[in-house]
Amino acid sequence: MNQNNQKTDKKVAILEATMELVAEQGFDHTPTSQIAEKAKVGIGTIYRYFKDKDELIHEVFRYILERENLDTFKDFHPESPIRQQYIQYCTRLIDYSLQHLQEFKFIQHYFHSPYGLSHRQEKIYNTKVNSADESPLIRLFEIARTQQIVKDLPSFVLGALTIGPIIWLLRDIHSGLIPYNPEMMRSVVEACWDAVKR
């Protein structure tokens, strides 16, 4: 194994260990010493890749989103009708979230913490956001709004009308409060579309 692969493997091990521990314990109960132990690296190795724990947390978030987007947008056809793209995106997001519980839990911790608040503020007020960071769903809403297909609301509001109901149901499914029902989830996606379309 060459040195670059070894460095990449260590970094991925740190990201994965952080994701798994935070998903189960939250940020405050996940010290870097525990991350290092789970990743099978020295604590100093963490700081070779990340300035501090905050940077590590943000990097795990980006790592998860990148994997989620790769899966969600596999075989995606941007030339297809907006509604079809929306339904496909939401359906794949649900499937991905059901299959990747640790990632889902980490994202929930992230968005319900100061990390997520800071991230949302940057998105809403367009500070420190570049096109690579922009959500594919937000880009879809921008196109749909110019074509007058969706309501004339800010993209982050359209995103909340879409993601909010889906996330609530996924949390209830993951916690065992309600059983997974594919037909119900399809109906939920359709209802979300009805909420954002003109």
N, C-alpha and C positions, 0 to 999 in steps of 0.2 A: 504494500500500500504506500503510495507516495505521500509526501508531507502535506500537500494541499488537501488531499482526500481525508487525511487524518484530522486536519484542522476543521474541515467541514463537518466530519462525523462528530467531533467534540461539540461544535456549536449546535448542531441539530440535537444532540443528546441533551444539552443544556436547555434548549427550547422545549423539547418534549417533556423533560422532567419538570420544568416550571409549569407547563400547561397542566400536566396531570396533578401536580400537588396543589396548585391554585384551584383547579376545578373541584377538588375534594375539601380543601381547607380554607380557601380564601387567601387574599394577599397578606393580611396581617399575621396569619399563622403559618406562613411559609418563609422561613429564614433561608438566606443564601447557603448556609451550611447544609441544610437539608436538601436543597437543590443540587449542590455539589455531590453529596453522597448518592443521591438517586441517579445522577448523570454519570457517576463514577469518574469524576474529575476533582482536582483540587479547587479550593475556593478561589485561589489566585487565577485559575484558568477562566473562571466566569468573568473576572475583571479584565482579562486580556481581550475578550470579545465585546464586553458591554461596560460602559462608563460607570453605571450604577444599577441598582435594582429597578429603578423607574424605566431606564432605557431598555432593560431586559423585558419588562412587562409589555412595553409598547412594541417591542420586536416580536414577542410571542403573538400579540394581537395581529400584527401584519403578516406573520408566518401563517396563521390560521386562515386569515382572509384570502391570502394568495392561494392556498390549497383549496379552499372552498370555491373560489372563483374559477380555478382551473377545472374543477369537477362540475360545477354548476353550468359553466359555459362551454363544456365539451359538446361538439357538434351543434353549436348554436348558429343560427342563420339570421344575421342582422337585416337581411333584405325581406324577411318574412313580416307579415302584418304585426303592428305594435301589440295588439291584444294577444296574439299567439306567442310573441316573445315574452310578454308579461306572465302569461299562464305557465309557459315552460320554465321561466326563471323561478317563479314561486314554487312550482311543483318540485323542481330539482333542489331548491333550498330546503324544502321540507324533508325530502328523501335524505339529503346530506346530513341534516341536523339529527335525524332519527338514527342514522348509522354512525355518527361521530359524537357520542355523548360527552366525552371529555372536552372536546372543542366547544360544543354548545355551552357546557357549564362555565368554561373559562370566559367565553364571550359575555355570558350573563353577568358574571362577577365584574368583568371589565366595564360594561355599560352602566352598571349600578354602583360605580365608584367614581372618585374624582378623576381617575384616568379617562373614563368614558365621557364624563362631563366636559373635560378639556377637549377631547376628540370631537364631540358634537358641536361645541362652540366654534372650533376651527372650521368645521364643515358648514355650519349655518352662516357664519360671518365671513367665510372664504379667506381665512387667514391661514397661511402655511399649507395650503392645499394645492397640490399639482395634479395634473390630469391622471397620472398613474395611481394616485391615492383615491381618486373619485370612484364612487360606487357605480358599477355597471347599471344598477337600477336607477340611480339618479340621472345618468346619461340617457337612459331610455325615456325617463320622464321629460327631460329637456327636449328631446326630439318630439315626443308625443304632444307636448304643450305647444310647440311651434306649429304643429299640424292640427291643433285644436281637437285632439282626440281625448285628452284628459282635462280635468277641471283646471281653471287658472288659479292654482294655489302654488305656493313655494314647493320646490321638490322635496324638501325635508318633511313637509306636511303630508305630501302624497306618499312618501316613504313610511311615515308613521301609520297612515291609514292602511298600508299594505303589510308592513312587518309586524306591527303591534298585535293584531289579532292572531297572526300565525305563531308568533313567539309565545303568547299566552297559552294557546292550545298545545304547543310543543312542550312547554313546561309541565302542563297537567298530564300529558301523555308520559313524559319521562318520569314523573313522580308517581305514576300509577293511579292517578285520580280518575282518568278516563281511558278506555281502550283505544288503540289506534284503529281508525276506520278510514280506509282510502276514499270511500265515496264521500264521507263527511268532509275530508280534507279538500277534495276537489270542489265541493260546494263552498267551502270557506274561501278558496282561491277565487272562485267565481264571484263570491260576495265582495271580496276585496277589490276585484276589478270593477264591480258595479259602484263601489264607493269612490273610485278615482276617475272613472270615465265621465265624459260629458253627457 
